[in-house]
């Protein structure tokens, strides 16, 4: 199974689902030069948000700490610790701030198709 993100060009294959470790993110370079932070939870559900921390401008959210609050998965920036909801991109600590989210899906690998 591969993890794919929806970008303006269509579905982009990022990596094998088995390459993702629950609670840890990976950064993916997108065709437009931006970056996405890709995560998988313990149930195997993938998430993708922009990798850029809106408070510092650094491309670091993929290296953040993953957790849950009220049943919602979030990542805390490794720099200033603001938490971002992995589904909505909303900052849980500053309501007026959010990061982009990407539609994400898993698909059978091309060898299995």
C-alpha positions, 0 to 999 in steps of 0.5 A: 500500500502506498500513501498518496496526497492530492495536489493540483496535478492529481494524486502524488505517491509519497511513500509506502504506508509501511515506511511510516511509523505511528507517531513520527512524521516524514517530509515530502517535497511537492511538485510546486516546491512546497513541503507536506508533513505526512503522518500515520496514526496507530490505526493506520490512518494517514494525515498530511499537512503543510510542513511549514510552521506558520509561527517561525517559517521553518519547515519542521512540522514533520519532526513534531511530537504527535499526540491526541486531545479529546480524541483528535490527532495533533502534531506539536511544532518542535520549535514553539510547541503550538499544536496543529490538528491533523484533520483540519490544520487548525492551531489548537493554541491560536484559533486564528492560525491554521496550516494547509491540509491535504487529502490523503489516501492509501492505494494498492502498489503498482505491482499489486494492481 
